[in-house]
């Protein structure tokens, strides 16, 4: 980064409490920079003020929140990169540094307008998007902000909920318990995806007037099972019977007690292995959220076999591919720099496993994508494979992609073994 102008930029960024907005963008010629753009803005999280850093590359945005020493370290990291353009605005004023194609730098400083005249509409950087900032600068030394408290959730966080109380997330007065905040956000992140998906699917898929059937494979603690049942029956008012299956009988006994408190006749639980389960009829919706061992692939296999219209799987169970990679190390020597490190090999196995799952779902007629349904700060298991049965099975391009990926990595996904001839007929 050019020396000229850096001192002015640093001076403004040192004023963490007065920061309103900052943007780092553009790469200098021949520079290597992992980010296309980085933006900074102040937010309030859990009652504490911090600065939200949004790191944009070509594919996604990564969000981190810092304050104090963490903030200063994150700013130092930005100065170590080669951004062409920087803009910083604080309650004291703004500064902009621009670097042209010839490497020439121009710096422009501007004093702050009278803070008493500033309003939310006229204050750059105080965006009301996502409810992050709810008020403008009221005085020179203070910024009033809102973040999580103003987010709109499908399940509100300030209204008593019988089912949230029953599963131990909310108090009787309607307050989310401190140690359940992440679980509460996880529930709402999941329901947001369900809401978007069902809202679109019901227009083009024939669900009919009859009660829907859903199966939650490997339901475990069943937070999301209860949330899904509540969403369909009491929020969008589409009658739904939901059956949660799991091998842990003791957990299911506790869930039955919760059902009795709520008087939910359409929610049932059954102790069984996923692979052995036969539903009363083919379910419209199948969920598999953080189920372990071989459960994710078994749930996808069952959902495909049942012809379920919607599938939501938070993928787990990547050991099968990881084990095959370990066995094939000698024939994968070109990938030795990755495979020699356990942590990298594990992540590679995760990515490959889920990539194969997505391709198989597409081959079997499902429009499929992979979504982050909650911030990684809340849980590292924050992905959902969403599949909706919109497509004709056997897409040739997808089949070729799948076969090429198998050939490259010399592995056979467990889901392929489960599906057998029903998948192989498209090869």
Helices and strands as residue ranges (DSSP letters): H 6-13, G 16-18, E 19-27, E 37-45, E 48-56, E 61-66, H 69-79, E 83-90, E 93-99, E 105-111, G 115-117, G 129-131, E 137-139, E 142-143, G 148-150, H 162-166, G 178-180, H 181-204, E 212-217, H 223-230, I 231-235, E 240-246, H 249-262, E 267-271, G 274-276, E 285-289, H 295-306, E 310-314, H 319-327, G 329-335, H 336-339, H 342-363, E 367-372, E 383-388, H 396-409, H 414-419, H 421-424
